[in-house]
Amino acid sequence: MNELYAEAGVKVKPPFKSVFLKVLLIVLLVFSLLLAVVSGSSLFAPLAGLLAVAVIYAWPRLSNIEYEYIFCDGEFDFDRITGGAKRKSMLKVDMENVEVIASPERRAEFDNPSIRTIKDYSDNVRDAYMMIASTESSQMKVFFKPTEKMVECMYNKAPSKVKK
């Protein structure tokens, strides 16, 4: 039997809050180092050291976020990769639970403002596909950026649900 398989990955453009946190961490680190040097107090040196460790720990997680999508024979897997190493499964959706997958050009036709649950696994740029899927208790919107091969695989699996 012919199995449909496609995968895609997108690097996320950092949101404003991530950039703001990075700047704040740098400012706090510089301020605490200056305070430790100028005051000569033994209280500020460990504080500056702890802050430096926090910056080293948090920096890769704030600056390098990717999403990976896998479509395998009617099932979607959405994973988040932080720091280039840590992978977390975010969502699994079966094509049977999908109502529609709309291209960026046709999203407005199928957008339903009453759906409150929104999952954004795109690169924070506006031209993402929108999936509307049903869960046990409600509906959700999922935004993602599939490759052309993935769109074709989805269309081959369920042509009535994929709106190119």
Secondary structure, DSSP 8 states (H G I E B T S, - for coil): ----EEEEEEE----HHHHHHHHHHHHHHHHHHHHHHHH--TTHHHHHHHHHHHHHHHHHHHH-EEEEEEEETTEEEEEEEETTTEEEEEEEEEGGGEEEEE-TTTHHHH--TT--EEEE-S-SSS--EEEEEE-SS-EEEEEE---HHHHHHHHHH-TTTEE-
